[in-house]
Amino acid sequence: MTSMQAAVLYAGLFCLFMLMLKANVGRVRTKHKVGFGDGGNEAMQRSLRVQGNAVEDVPVVLLGLIGLGALSAPVLLIHGLGASFLAGRILHAIGLGGSSGGSPGRMYGTLITLLVMLVTTGACIWYAVT
C-alpha cells in the first residue's frame, strides 16, 4: 500500500463515518418528529452536536492525511494517525451521543482528536520542509 492509498483509505472510512452520523440525525429527527432545527429536544441537540463536532474536525485532519500521502510520508504514520483519529471520533460520538454532560468517551475522544491534530500538524510541516 502506498502512502496515498493509505490516506485515501481513511478518506473513505471517514465518508462512511459521516454518513452514519447523518443517518443518526435523520433517525432522531424522525423519532422525535422534529422537522427543522432541534425543536428544543435534547436528543436532537445531541445528535446535531455529534455531527457538528465531526464536521469541525474531520476535514482538517483528512486534508493533512492526504497531504502526507502526497508527500510520501511513511504508510505506518498515516495508518497510525488515521486509525487513532477514527477511534477518537467514534469514542467522542458515543460519549456525546449518550449524554449531554461529560463522559469518558467524550473526554478520551477529544483528547485523541487533539493529539492526532497536533501530530498531523507537525508531520505536515516537517514533510513539507524536508
Backbone as XML, in Angstrom:
<?xml version="1.0"?>
<chain id="A" units="angstrom">
  <residue number="1" name="MET">
    <atom name="N" x="0.855" y="-1.181" z="0.000"/>
    <atom name="CA" x="0.000" y="0.000" z="0.000"/>
    <atom name="C" x="0.895" y="1.236" z="0.000"/>
  </residue>
  <residue number="2" name="THR">
    <atom name="N" x="0.571" y="2.178" z="-0.856"/>
    <atom name="CA" x="1.326" y="3.430" z="-0.897"/>
    <atom name="C" x="0.801" y="4.403" z="0.154"/>
  </residue>
  <residue number="3" name="SER">
    <atom name="N" x="1.556" y="5.465" z="0.361"/>
    <atom name="CA" x="1.125" y="6.499" z="1.304"/>
    <atom name="C" x="-0.201" y="7.109" z="0.883"/>
  </residue>
  <residue number="4" name="MET">
    <atom name="N" x="-0.335" y="7.374" z="-0.400"/>
    <atom name="CA" x="-1.573" y="7.991" z="-0.886"/>
    <atom name="C" x="-2.746" y="7.024" z="-0.764"/>
  </residue>
  <residue number="5" name="GLN">
    <atom name="N" x="-2.526" y="5.757" z="-1.023"/>
    <atom name="CA" x="-3.605" y="4.773" z="-0.858"/>
    <atom name="C" x="-4.049" y="4.713" z="0.608"/>
  </residue>
  <residue number="6" name="ALA">
    <atom name="N" x="-3.092" y="4.769" z="1.522"/>
    <atom name="CA" x="-3.440" y="4.751" z="2.949"/>
    <atom name="C" x="-4.270" y="5.979" z="3.310"/>
  </residue>
  <residue number="7" name="ALA">
    <atom name="N" x="-3.860" y="7.145" z="2.820"/>
    <atom name="CA" x="-4.595" y="8.380" z="3.120"/>
    <atom name="C" x="-6.010" y="8.328" z="2.550"/>
  </residue>
  <residue number="8" name="VAL">
    <atom name="N" x="-6.133" y="7.838" z="1.330"/>
    <atom name="CA" x="-7.457" y="7.769" z="0.692"/>
    <atom name="C" x="-8.332" y="6.715" z="1.367"/>
  </residue>
  <residue number="9" name="LEU">
    <atom name="N" x="-7.712" y="5.668" z="1.913"/>
    <atom name="CA" x="-8.473" y="4.691" z="2.699"/>
    <atom name="C" x="-9.192" y="5.391" z="3.846"/>
  </residue>
  <residue number="10" name="TYR">
    <atom name="N" x="-8.488" y="6.270" z="4.553"/>
    <atom name="CA" x="-9.116" y="6.979" z="5.674"/>
    <atom name="C" x="-10.141" y="7.994" z="5.195"/>
  </residue>
  <residue number="11" name="ALA">
    <atom name="N" x="-9.933" y="8.566" z="4.023"/>
    <atom name="CA" x="-10.968" y="9.446" z="3.454"/>
    <atom name="C" x="-12.251" y="8.649" z="3.248"/>
  </residue>
  <residue number="12" name="GLY">
    <atom name="N" x="-12.126" y="7.437" z="2.725"/>
    <atom name="CA" x="-13.301" y="6.587" z="2.533"/>
    <atom name="C" x="-13.950" y="6.172" z="3.836"/>
  </residue>
  <residue number="13" name="LEU">
    <atom name="N" x="-13.129" y="5.801" z="4.813"/>
    <atom name="CA" x="-13.676" y="5.402" z="6.115"/>
    <atom name="C" x="-14.383" y="6.566" z="6.794"/>
  </residue>
  <residue number="14" name="PHE">
    <atom name="N" x="-13.823" y="7.762" z="6.662"/>
    <atom name="CA" x="-14.475" y="8.914" z="7.277"/>
    <atom name="C" x="-15.728" y="9.334" z="6.513"/>
  </residue>
  <residue number="15" name="CYS">
    <atom name="N" x="-15.764" y="9.097" z="5.210"/>
    <atom name="CA" x="-17.026" y="9.329" z="4.476"/>
    <atom name="C" x="-18.112" y="8.420" z="5.041"/>
  </residue>
  <residue number="16" name="LEU">
    <atom name="N" x="-17.764" y="7.157" z="5.268"/>
    <atom name="CA" x="-18.715" y="6.211" z="5.860"/>
    <atom name="C" x="-19.136" y="6.662" z="7.256"/>
  </residue>
  <residue number="17" name="PHE">
    <atom name="N" x="-18.180" y="7.091" z="8.059"/>
    <atom name="CA" x="-18.471" y="7.578" z="9.410"/>
    <atom name="C" x="-19.420" y="8.776" z="9.365"/>
  </residue>
  <residue number="18" name="MET">
    <atom name="N" x="-19.149" y="9.722" z="8.472"/>
    <atom name="CA" x="-20.004" y="10.910" z="8.356"/>
    <atom name="C" x="-21.416" y="10.528" z="7.889"/>
  </residue>
  <residue number="19" name="LEU">
    <atom name="N" x="-21.509" y="9.545" z="6.999"/>
    <atom name="CA" x="-22.833" y="9.063" z="6.575"/>
    <atom name="C" x="-23.594" y="8.460" z="7.749"/>
  </residue>
  <residue number="20" name="MET">
    <atom name="N" x="-22.892" y="7.755" z="8.608"/>
    <atom name="CA" x="-23.540" y="7.166" z="9.790"/>
    <atom name="C" x="-24.048" y="8.251" z="10.732"/>
  </residue>
  <residue number="21" name="LEU">
    <atom name="N" x="-23.248" y="9.302" z="10.928"/>
    <atom name="CA" x="-23.698" y="10.403" z="11.781"/>
    <atom name="C" x="-24.905" y="11.108" z="11.176"/>
  </residue>
  <residue number="22" name="LYS">
    <atom name="N" x="-24.883" y="11.286" z="9.863"/>
    <atom name="CA" x="-26.009" y="11.919" z="9.163"/>
    <atom name="C" x="-27.272" y="11.068" z="9.293"/>
  </residue>
  <residue number="23" name="ALA">
    <atom name="N" x="-27.113" y="9.763" z="9.131"/>
    <atom name="CA" x="-28.259" y="8.858" z="9.277"/>
    <atom name="C" x="-28.816" y="8.908" z="10.691"/>
  </residue>
  <residue number="24" name="ASN">
    <atom name="N" x="-27.923" y="9.030" z="11.674"/>
    <atom name="CA" x="-28.384" y="9.124" z="13.062"/>
    <atom name="C" x="-29.203" y="10.390" z="13.289"/>
  </residue>
  <residue number="25" name="VAL">
    <atom name="N" x="-28.770" y="11.507" z="12.716"/>
    <atom name="CA" x="-29.550" y="12.748" z="12.829"/>
    <atom name="C" x="-30.935" y="12.540" z="12.229"/>
  </residue>
  <residue number="26" name="GLY">
    <atom name="N" x="-30.991" y="11.919" z="11.067"/>
    <atom name="CA" x="-32.285" y="11.641" z="10.434"/>
    <atom name="C" x="-33.156" y="10.722" z="11.274"/>
  </residue>
  <residue number="27" name="ARG">
    <atom name="N" x="-32.538" y="9.711" z="11.873"/>
    <atom name="CA" x="-33.275" y="8.772" z="12.734"/>
    <atom name="C" x="-33.873" y="9.488" z="13.932"/>
  </residue>
  <residue number="28" name="VAL">
    <atom name="N" x="-33.059" y="10.315" z="14.593"/>
    <atom name="CA" x="-33.531" y="11.049" z="15.777"/>
    <atom name="C" x="-34.599" y="12.060" z="15.368"/>
  </residue>
  <residue number="29" name="ARG">
    <atom name="N" x="-34.389" y="12.722" z="14.240"/>
    <atom name="CA" x="-35.357" y="13.709" z="13.746"/>
    <atom name="C" x="-36.713" y="13.048" z="13.501"/>
  </residue>
  <residue number="30" name="THR">
    <atom name="N" x="-36.691" y="11.864" z="12.873"/>
    <atom name="CA" x="-37.939" y="11.134" z="12.585"/>
    <atom name="C" x="-38.587" y="10.641" z="13.876"/>
  </residue>
  <residue number="31" name="LYS">
    <atom name="N" x="-37.776" y="10.078" z="14.763"/>
    <atom name="CA" x="-38.299" y="9.531" z="16.020"/>
    <atom name="C" x="-38.998" y="10.601" z="16.851"/>
  </residue>
  <residue number="32" name="HIS">
    <atom name="N" x="-38.421" y="11.793" z="16.902"/>
    <atom name="CA" x="-38.966" y="12.857" z="17.749"/>
    <atom name="C" x="-39.800" y="13.868" z="16.964"/>
  </residue>
  <residue number="33" name="LYS">
    <atom name="N" x="-40.016" y="13.575" z="15.678"/>
    <atom name="CA" x="-40.862" y="14.419" z="14.822"/>
    <atom name="C" x="-40.413" y="15.890" z="14.838"/>
  </residue>
  <residue number="34" name="VAL">
    <atom name="N" x="-39.108" y="16.080" z="14.625"/>
    <atom name="CA" x="-38.533" y="17.422" z="14.563"/>
    <atom name="C" x="-38.258" y="17.726" z="13.100"/>
  </residue>
  <residue number="35" name="GLY">
    <atom name="N" x="-39.034" y="18.645" z="12.531"/>
    <atom name="CA" x="-38.905" y="18.952" z="11.114"/>
    <atom name="C" x="-37.766" y="19.886" z="10.782"/>
  </residue>
  <residue number="36" name="PHE">
    <atom name="N" x="-37.431" y="20.791" z="11.693"/>
    <atom name="CA" x="-36.397" y="21.787" z="11.413"/>
    <atom name="C" x="-35.691" y="22.159" z="12.704"/>
  </residue>
  <residue number="37" name="GLY">
    <atom name="N" x="-34.399" y="22.390" z="12.637"/>
    <atom name="CA" x="-33.658" y="22.768" z="13.837"/>
    <atom name="C" x="-33.610" y="21.631" z="14.824"/>
  </residue>
  <residue number="38" name="ASP">
    <atom name="N" x="-33.597" y="21.962" z="16.112"/>
    <atom name="CA" x="-33.538" y="20.910" z="17.124"/>
    <atom name="C" x="-34.855" y="20.752" z="17.879"/>
  </residue>
  <residue number="39" name="GLY">
    <atom name="N" x="-35.810" y="21.629" z="17.628"/>
    <atom name="CA" x="-37.119" y="21.519" z="18.258"/>
    <atom name="C" x="-37.083" y="21.565" z="19.777"/>
  </residue>
  <residue number="40" name="GLY">
    <atom name="N" x="-35.975" y="22.038" z="20.362"/>
    <atom name="CA" x="-35.853" y="22.056" z="21.813"/>
    <atom name="C" x="-35.697" y="20.673" z="22.417"/>
  </residue>
  <residue number="41" name="ASN">
    <atom name="N" x="-35.447" y="19.680" z="21.571"/>
    <atom name="CA" x="-35.346" y="18.297" z="22.018"/>
    <atom name="C" x="-33.882" y="17.956" z="22.308"/>
  </residue>
  <residue number="42" name="GLU">
    <atom name="N" x="-33.605" y="17.477" z="23.516"/>
    <atom name="CA" x="-32.225" y="17.202" z="23.921"/>
    <atom name="C" x="-31.560" y="16.128" z="23.059"/>
  </residue>
  <residue number="43" name="ALA">
    <atom name="N" x="-32.272" y="15.067" z="22.737"/>
    <atom name="CA" x="-31.695" y="14.012" z="21.897"/>
    <atom name="C" x="-31.338" y="14.571" z="20.518"/>
  </residue>
  <residue number="44" name="MET">
    <atom name="N" x="-32.187" y="15.429" z="19.998"/>
    <atom name="CA" x="-31.920" y="16.051" z="18.697"/>
    <atom name="C" x="-30.708" y="16.968" z="18.790"/>
  </residue>
  <residue number="45" name="GLN">
    <atom name="N" x="-30.636" y="17.732" z="19.865"/>
    <atom name="CA" x="-29.493" y="18.627" z="20.066"/>
    <atom name="C" x="-28.194" y="17.842" z="20.134"/>
  </residue>
  <residue number="46" name="ARG">
    <atom name="N" x="-28.214" y="16.715" z="20.847"/>
    <atom name="CA" x="-27.000" y="15.895" z="20.965"/>
    <atom name="C" x="-26.592" y="15.317" z="19.620"/>
  </residue>
  <residue number="47" name="SER">
    <atom name="N" x="-27.546" y="14.781" z="18.864"/>
    <atom name="CA" x="-27.193" y="14.181" z="17.569"/>
    <atom name="C" x="-26.648" y="15.234" z="16.612"/>
  </residue>
  <residue number="48" name="LEU">
    <atom name="N" x="-27.217" y="16.426" z="16.630"/>
    <atom name="CA" x="-26.703" y="17.510" z="15.788"/>
    <atom name="C" x="-25.309" y="17.942" z="16.229"/>
  </residue>
  <residue number="49" name="ARG">
    <atom name="N" x="-25.090" y="17.966" z="17.538"/>
    <atom name="CA" x="-23.773" y="18.378" z="18.046"/>
    <atom name="C" x="-22.701" y="17.343" z="17.728"/>
  </residue>
  <residue number="50" name="VAL">
    <atom name="N" x="-23.058" y="16.048" z="17.802"/>
    <atom name="CA" x="-22.112" y="14.991" z="17.445"/>
    <atom name="C" x="-21.694" y="15.161" z="15.986"/>
  </residue>
  <residue number="51" name="GLN">
    <atom name="N" x="-22.672" y="15.364" z="15.122"/>
    <atom name="CA" x="-22.366" y="15.560" z="13.702"/>
    <atom name="C" x="-21.570" y="16.850" z="13.498"/>
  </residue>
  <residue number="52" name="GLY">
    <atom name="N" x="-21.954" y="17.904" z="14.186"/>
    <atom name="CA" x="-21.264" y="19.186" z="14.053"/>
    <atom name="C" x="-19.815" y="19.113" z="14.500"/>
  </residue>
  <residue number="53" name="ASN">
    <atom name="N" x="-19.555" y="18.399" z="15.592"/>
    <atom name="CA" x="-18.167" y="18.232" z="16.041"/>
    <atom name="C" x="-17.338" y="17.522" z="14.980"/>
  </residue>
  <residue number="54" name="ALA">
    <atom name="N" x="-17.909" y="16.509" z="14.367"/>
    <atom name="CA" x="-17.178" y="15.795" z="13.316"/>
    <atom name="C" x="-16.935" y="16.704" z="12.113"/>
  </residue>
  <residue number="55" name="VAL">
    <atom name="N" x="-17.922" y="17.507" z="11.761"/>
    <atom name="CA" x="-17.769" y="18.431" z="10.633"/>
    <atom name="C" x="-16.651" y="19.442" z="10.914"/>
  </residue>
  <residue number="56" name="GLU">
    <atom name="N" x="-16.462" y="19.799" z="12.169"/>
    <atom name="CA" x="-15.409" y="20.744" z="12.535"/>
    <atom name="C" x="-14.016" y="20.132" z="12.417"/>
  </residue>
  <residue number="57" name="ASP">
    <atom name="N" x="-13.867" y="18.871" z="12.797"/>
    <atom name="CA" x="-12.545" y="18.267" z="12.926"/>
    <atom name="C" x="-12.116" y="17.374" z="11.760"/>
  </residue>
  <residue number="58" name="VAL">
    <atom name="N" x="-13.028" y="16.601" z="11.217"/>
    <atom name="CA" x="-12.668" y="15.596" z="10.219"/>
    <atom name="C" x="-12.037" y="16.201" z="8.958"/>
  </residue>
  <residue number="59" name="PRO">
    <atom name="N" x="-12.605" y="17.246" z="8.356"/>
    <atom name="CA" x="-11.989" y="17.749" z="7.113"/>
    <atom name="C" x="-10.548" y="18.216" z="7.280"/>
  </residue>
  <residue number="60" name="VAL">
    <atom name="N" x="-10.249" y="18.842" z="8.396"/>
    <atom name="CA" x="-8.895" y="19.369" z="8.622"/>
    <atom name="C" x="-7.885" y="18.225" z="8.704"/>
  </residue>
  <residue number="61" name="VAL">
    <atom name="N" x="-8.204" y="17.195" z="9.475"/>
    <atom name="CA" x="-7.269" y="16.079" z="9.623"/>
    <atom name="C" x="-7.167" y="15.295" z="8.316"/>
  </residue>
  <residue number="62" name="LEU">
    <atom name="N" x="-8.279" y="15.095" z="7.633"/>
    <atom name="CA" x="-8.211" y="14.387" z="6.351"/>
    <atom name="C" x="-7.356" y="15.139" z="5.341"/>
  </residue>
  <residue number="63" name="LEU">
    <atom name="N" x="-7.465" y="16.440" z="5.324"/>
    <atom name="CA" x="-6.619" y="17.242" z="4.438"/>
    <atom name="C" x="-5.145" y="17.008" z="4.781"/>
  </residue>
  <residue number="64" name="GLY">
    <atom name="N" x="-4.840" y="16.967" z="6.068"/>
    <atom name="CA" x="-3.473" y="16.678" z="6.488"/>
    <atom name="C" x="-3.022" y="15.289" z="6.083"/>
  </residue>
  <residue number="65" name="LEU">
    <atom name="N" x="-3.877" y="14.285" z="6.255"/>
    <atom name="CA" x="-3.513" y="12.920" z="5.879"/>
    <atom name="C" x="-3.286" y="12.798" z="4.379"/>
  </residue>
  <residue number="66" name="ILE">
    <atom name="N" x="-4.127" y="13.426" z="3.604"/>
    <atom name="CA" x="-3.958" y="13.382" z="2.152"/>
    <atom name="C" x="-2.691" y="14.139" z="1.731"/>
  </residue>
  <residue number="67" name="GLY">
    <atom name="N" x="-2.412" y="15.243" z="2.420"/>
    <atom name="CA" x="-1.161" y="15.957" z="2.168"/>
    <atom name="C" x="0.042" y="15.083" z="2.485"/>
  </residue>
  <residue number="68" name="LEU">
    <atom name="N" x="-0.019" y="14.367" z="3.605"/>
    <atom name="CA" x="1.074" y="13.460" z="3.948"/>
    <atom name="C" x="1.209" y="12.352" z="2.911"/>
  </residue>
  <residue number="69" name="GLY">
    <atom name="N" x="0.078" y="11.863" z="2.430"/>
    <atom name="CA" x="0.125" y="10.847" z="1.373"/>
    <atom name="C" x="0.766" y="11.389" z="0.107"/>
  </residue>
  <residue number="70" name="ALA">
    <atom name="N" x="0.428" y="12.610" z="-0.250"/>
    <atom name="CA" x="1.001" y="13.230" z="-1.450"/>
    <atom name="C" x="2.505" y="13.452" z="-1.303"/>
  </residue>
  <residue number="71" name="LEU">
    <atom name="N" x="2.955" y="13.671" z="-0.073"/>
    <atom name="CA" x="4.384" y="13.884" z="0.178"/>
    <atom name="C" x="5.120" y="12.575" z="0.480"/>
  </residue>
  <residue number="72" name="SER">
    <atom name="N" x="4.439" y="11.453" z="0.302"/>
    <atom name="CA" x="5.020" y="10.116" z="0.512"/>
    <atom name="C" x="5.552" y="9.903" z="1.925"/>
  </residue>
  <residue number="73" name="ALA">
    <atom name="N" x="4.799" y="10.409" z="2.898"/>
    <atom name="CA" x="5.138" y="10.138" z="4.302"/>
    <atom name="C" x="5.008" y="8.633" z="4.541"/>
  </residue>
  <residue number="74" name="PRO">
    <atom name="N" x="5.639" y="8.114" z="5.568"/>
    <atom name="CA" x="5.545" y="6.671" z="5.833"/>
    <atom name="C" x="4.101" y="6.197" z="5.991"/>
  </residue>
  <residue number="75" name="VAL">
    <atom name="N" x="3.827" y="5.062" z="5.367"/>
    <atom name="CA" x="2.483" y="4.479" z="5.428"/>
    <atom name="C" x="2.088" y="4.220" z="6.878"/>
  </residue>
  <residue number="76" name="LEU">
    <atom name="N" x="3.032" y="3.765" z="7.678"/>
    <atom name="CA" x="2.745" y="3.476" z="9.086"/>
    <atom name="C" x="2.296" y="4.738" z="9.825"/>
  </residue>
  <residue number="77" name="LEU">
    <atom name="N" x="2.892" y="5.869" z="9.522"/>
    <atom name="CA" x="2.488" y="7.141" z="10.141"/>
    <atom name="C" x="1.044" y="7.472" z="9.768"/>
  </residue>
  <residue number="78" name="ILE">
    <atom name="N" x="0.725" y="7.334" z="8.505"/>
    <atom name="CA" x="-0.633" y="7.651" z="8.040"/>
    <atom name="C" x="-1.651" y="6.706" z="8.679"/>
  </residue>
  <residue number="79" name="HIS">
    <atom name="N" x="-1.320" y="5.416" z="8.739"/>
    <atom name="CA" x="-2.228" y="4.465" z="9.395"/>
    <atom name="C" x="-2.358" y="4.759" z="10.886"/>
  </residue>
  <residue number="80" name="GLY">
    <atom name="N" x="-1.255" y="5.076" z="11.524"/>
    <atom name="CA" x="-1.310" y="5.389" z="12.955"/>
    <atom name="C" x="-2.194" y="6.588" z="13.236"/>
  </residue>
  <residue number="81" name="LEU">
    <atom name="N" x="-2.009" y="7.649" z="12.446"/>
    <atom name="CA" x="-2.832" y="8.847" z="12.627"/>
    <atom name="C" x="-4.287" y="8.587" z="12.246"/>
  </residue>
  <residue number="82" name="GLY">
    <atom name="N" x="-4.503" y="7.959" z="11.105"/>
    <atom name="CA" x="-5.868" y="7.721" z="10.625"/>
    <atom name="C" x="-6.667" y="6.814" z="11.543"/>
  </residue>
  <residue number="83" name="ALA">
    <atom name="N" x="-6.057" y="5.708" z="11.969"/>
    <atom name="CA" x="-6.768" y="4.763" z="12.841"/>
    <atom name="C" x="-7.028" y="5.375" z="14.220"/>
  </residue>
  <residue number="84" name="SER">
    <atom name="N" x="-6.039" y="6.094" z="14.737"/>
    <atom name="CA" x="-6.232" y="6.752" z="16.042"/>
    <atom name="C" x="-7.333" y="7.795" z="15.962"/>
  </residue>
  <residue number="85" name="PHE">
    <atom name="N" x="-7.317" y="8.572" z="14.890"/>
    <atom name="CA" x="-8.325" y="9.611" z="14.719"/>
    <atom name="C" x="-9.720" y="9.006" z="14.606"/>
  </residue>
  <residue number="86" name="LEU">
    <atom name="N" x="-9.846" y="7.937" z="13.827"/>
    <atom name="CA" x="-11.145" y="7.280" z="13.688"/>
    <atom name="C" x="-11.626" y="6.750" z="15.043"/>
  </residue>
  <residue number="87" name="ALA">
    <atom name="N" x="-10.733" y="6.116" z="15.796"/>
    <atom name="CA" x="-11.106" y="5.612" z="17.120"/>
    <atom name="C" x="-11.537" y="6.763" z="18.034"/>
  </residue>
  <residue number="88" name="GLY">
    <atom name="N" x="-10.795" y="7.860" z="17.990"/>
    <atom name="CA" x="-11.140" y="9.025" z="18.806"/>
    <atom name="C" x="-12.487" y="9.617" z="18.448"/>
  </residue>
  <residue number="89" name="ARG">
    <atom name="N" x="-12.760" y="9.719" z="17.162"/>
    <atom name="CA" x="-14.043" y="10.293" z="16.735"/>
    <atom name="C" x="-15.206" y="9.371" z="17.100"/>
  </residue>
  <residue number="90" name="ILE">
    <atom name="N" x="-14.993" y="8.063" z="17.009"/>
    <atom name="CA" x="-16.045" y="7.114" z="17.396"/>
    <atom name="C" x="-16.300" y="7.212" z="18.906"/>
  </residue>
  <residue number="91" name="LEU">
    <atom name="N" x="-15.227" y="7.247" z="19.695"/>
    <atom name="CA" x="-15.393" y="7.402" z="21.145"/>
    <atom name="C" x="-16.147" y="8.686" z="21.476"/>
  </residue>
  <residue number="92" name="HIS">
    <atom name="N" x="-15.770" y="9.770" z="20.817"/>
    <atom name="CA" x="-16.420" y="11.054" z="21.069"/>
    <atom name="C" x="-17.901" y="10.990" z="20.706"/>
  </residue>
  <residue number="93" name="ALA">
    <atom name="N" x="-18.203" y="10.414" z="19.554"/>
    <atom name="CA" x="-19.599" y="10.318" z="19.106"/>
    <atom name="C" x="-20.434" y="9.499" z="20.077"/>
  </residue>
  <residue number="94" name="ILE">
    <atom name="N" x="-19.895" y="8.395" z="20.545"/>
    <atom name="CA" x="-20.625" y="7.557" z="21.501"/>
    <atom name="C" x="-20.795" y="8.295" z="22.831"/>
  </residue>
  <residue number="95" name="GLY">
    <atom name="N" x="-19.723" y="8.933" z="23.290"/>
    <atom name="CA" x="-19.785" y="9.642" z="24.567"/>
    <atom name="C" x="-20.745" y="10.807" z="24.556"/>
  </residue>
  <residue number="96" name="LEU">
    <atom name="N" x="-20.647" y="11.651" z="23.537"/>
    <atom name="CA" x="-21.530" y="12.817" z="23.458"/>
    <atom name="C" x="-22.951" y="12.415" z="23.084"/>
  </residue>
  <residue number="97" name="GLY">
    <atom name="N" x="-23.075" y="11.405" z="22.235"/>
    <atom name="CA" x="-24.403" y="10.958" z="21.821"/>
    <atom name="C" x="-25.206" y="10.350" z="22.948"/>
  </residue>
  <residue number="98" name="GLY">
    <atom name="N" x="-24.519" y="9.802" z="23.946"/>
    <atom name="CA" x="-25.212" y="9.145" z="25.050"/>
    <atom name="C" x="-25.509" y="10.035" z="26.231"/>
  </residue>
  <residue number="99" name="SER">
    <atom name="N" x="-24.851" y="11.206" z="26.297"/>
    <atom name="CA" x="-25.031" y="12.071" z="27.456"/>
    <atom name="C" x="-24.684" y="13.501" z="27.079"/>
  </residue>
  <residue number="100" name="SER">
    <atom name="N" x="-25.484" y="14.444" z="27.565"/>
    <atom name="CA" x="-25.190" y="15.844" z="27.278"/>
    <atom name="C" x="-24.094" y="16.380" z="28.195"/>
  </residue>
  <residue number="101" name="GLY">
    <atom name="N" x="-23.768" y="15.627" z="29.237"/>
    <atom name="CA" x="-22.696" y="16.037" z="30.147"/>
    <atom name="C" x="-21.389" y="15.374" z="29.767"/>
  </residue>
  <residue number="102" name="GLY">
    <atom name="N" x="-20.446" y="15.410" z="30.679"/>
    <atom name="CA" x="-19.165" y="14.778" z="30.433"/>
    <atom name="C" x="-19.284" y="13.263" z="30.479"/>
  </residue>
  <residue number="103" name="SER">
    <atom name="N" x="-18.405" y="12.594" z="29.747"/>
    <atom name="CA" x="-18.365" y="11.137" z="29.754"/>
    <atom name="C" x="-16.957" y="10.708" z="29.378"/>
  </residue>
  <residue number="104" name="PRO">
    <atom name="N" x="-16.568" y="9.486" z="29.763"/>
    <atom name="CA" x="-15.232" y="9.017" z="29.385"/>
    <atom name="C" x="-15.028" y="9.000" z="27.861"/>
  </residue>
  <residue number="105" name="GLY">
    <atom name="N" x="-16.039" y="8.562" z="27.117"/>
    <atom name="CA" x="-15.918" y="8.528" z="25.660"/>
    <atom name="C" x="-15.674" y="9.905" z="25.071"/>
  </residue>
  <residue number="106" name="ARG">
    <atom name="N" x="-16.407" y="10.855" z="25.565"/>
    <atom name="CA" x="-16.246" y="12.229" z="25.079"/>
    <atom name="C" x="-14.875" y="12.778" z="25.449"/>
  </residue>
  <residue number="107" name="MET">
    <atom name="N" x="-14.429" y="12.529" z="26.678"/>
    <atom name="CA" x="-13.146" y="13.038" z="27.138"/>
    <atom name="C" x="-11.995" y="12.402" z="26.359"/>
  </residue>
  <residue number="108" name="TYR">
    <atom name="N" x="-11.986" y="11.063" z="26.284"/>
    <atom name="CA" x="-10.894" y="10.388" z="25.577"/>
    <atom name="C" x="-10.952" y="10.663" z="24.083"/>
  </residue>
  <residue number="109" name="GLY">
    <atom name="N" x="-12.147" y="10.733" z="23.530"/>
    <atom name="CA" x="-12.284" y="11.050" z="22.114"/>
    <atom name="C" x="-11.734" y="12.422" z="21.781"/>
  </residue>
  <residue number="110" name="THR">
    <atom name="N" x="-12.012" y="13.391" z="22.635"/>
    <atom name="CA" x="-11.492" y="14.748" z="22.436"/>
    <atom name="C" x="-9.979" y="14.766" z="22.578"/>
  </residue>
  <residue number="111" name="LEU">
    <atom name="N" x="-9.462" y="14.077" z="23.581"/>
    <atom name="CA" x="-8.010" y="14.026" z="23.799"/>
    <atom name="C" x="-7.300" y="13.391" z="22.603"/>
  </residue>
  <residue number="112" name="ILE">
    <atom name="N" x="-7.810" y="12.262" z="22.125"/>
    <atom name="CA" x="-7.209" y="11.592" z="20.964"/>
    <atom name="C" x="-7.282" y="12.504" z="19.747"/>
  </residue>
  <residue number="113" name="THR">
    <atom name="N" x="-8.419" y="13.144" z="19.539"/>
    <atom name="CA" x="-8.572" y="14.056" z="18.406"/>
    <atom name="C" x="-7.524" y="15.164" z="18.458"/>
  </residue>
  <residue number="114" name="LEU">
    <atom name="N" x="-7.370" y="15.777" z="19.610"/>
    <atom name="CA" x="-6.398" y="16.869" z="19.742"/>
    <atom name="C" x="-4.973" y="16.389" z="19.512"/>
  </residue>
  <residue number="115" name="LEU">
    <atom name="N" x="-4.635" y="15.220" z="20.051"/>
    <atom name="CA" x="-3.290" y="14.683" z="19.852"/>
    <atom name="C" x="-3.024" y="14.371" z="18.378"/>
  </residue>
  <residue number="116" name="VAL">
    <atom name="N" x="-3.994" y="13.757" z="17.722"/>
    <atom name="CA" x="-3.828" y="13.444" z="16.298"/>
    <atom name="C" x="-3.707" y="14.729" z="15.483"/>
  </residue>
  <residue number="117" name="MET">
    <atom name="N" x="-4.508" y="15.734" z="15.809"/>
    <atom name="CA" x="-4.402" y="17.013" z="15.088"/>
    <atom name="C" x="-3.019" y="17.626" z="15.273"/>
  </residue>
  <residue number="118" name="LEU">
    <atom name="N" x="-2.507" y="17.572" z="16.482"/>
    <atom name="CA" x="-1.191" y="18.132" z="16.769"/>
    <atom name="C" x="-0.093" y="17.384" z="16.009"/>
  </residue>
  <residue number="119" name="VAL">
    <atom name="N" x="-0.113" y="16.058" z="16.059"/>
    <atom name="CA" x="0.908" y="15.265" z="15.360"/>
    <atom name="C" x="0.773" y="15.433" z="13.851"/>
  </residue>
  <residue number="120" name="THR">
    <atom name="N" x="-0.454" y="15.474" z="13.344"/>
    <atom name="CA" x="-0.659" y="15.677" z="11.912"/>
    <atom name="C" x="-0.119" y="17.034" z="11.487"/>
  </residue>
  <residue number="121" name="THR">
    <atom name="N" x="-0.363" y="18.052" z="12.295"/>
    <atom name="CA" x="0.154" y="19.389" z="12.014"/>
    <atom name="C" x="1.680" y="19.370" z="11.924"/>
  </residue>
  <residue number="122" name="GLY">
    <atom name="N" x="2.307" y="18.780" z="12.928"/>
    <atom name="CA" x="3.775" y="18.713" z="12.941"/>
    <atom name="C" x="4.315" y="17.907" z="11.769"/>
  </residue>
  <residue number="123" name="ALA">
    <atom name="N" x="3.676" y="16.783" z="11.479"/>
    <atom name="CA" x="4.133" y="15.931" z="10.371"/>
    <atom name="C" x="3.981" y="16.649" z="9.025"/>
  </residue>
  <residue number="124" name="CYS">
    <atom name="N" x="2.879" y="17.334" z="8.831"/>
    <atom name="CA" x="2.687" y="18.082" z="7.574"/>
    <atom name="C" x="3.787" y="19.136" z="7.396"/>
  </residue>
  <residue number="125" name="ILE">
    <atom name="N" x="4.045" y="19.858" z="8.445"/>
    <atom name="CA" x="5.088" y="20.906" z="8.359"/>
    <atom name="C" x="6.452" y="20.250" z="8.114"/>
  </residue>
  <residue number="126" name="TRP">
    <atom name="N" x="6.757" y="19.186" z="8.848"/>
    <atom name="CA" x="8.032" y="18.500" z="8.715"/>
    <atom name="C" x="8.249" y="17.972" z="7.289"/>
  </residue>
  <residue number="127" name="TYR">
    <atom name="N" x="7.279" y="17.239" z="6.775"/>
    <atom name="CA" x="7.423" y="16.645" z="5.438"/>
    <atom name="C" x="7.369" y="17.701" z="4.329"/>
  </residue>
  <residue number="128" name="ALA">
    <atom name="N" x="6.779" y="18.821" z="4.602"/>
    <atom name="CA" x="6.734" y="19.891" z="3.593"/>
    <atom name="C" x="8.075" y="20.605" z="3.467"/>
  </residue>
  <residue number="129" name="VAL">
    <atom name="N" x="8.809" y="20.720" z="4.568"/>
    <atom name="CA" x="10.072" y="21.495" z="4.525"/>
    <atom name="C" x="11.322" y="20.629" z="4.432"/>
  </residue>
  <residue number="130" name="THR">
    <atom name="N" x="11.169" y="19.303" z="4.539"/>
    <atom name="CA" x="12.371" y="18.465" z="4.437"/>
    <atom name="C" x="12.414" y="17.707" z="3.125"/>
  </residue>
</chain>
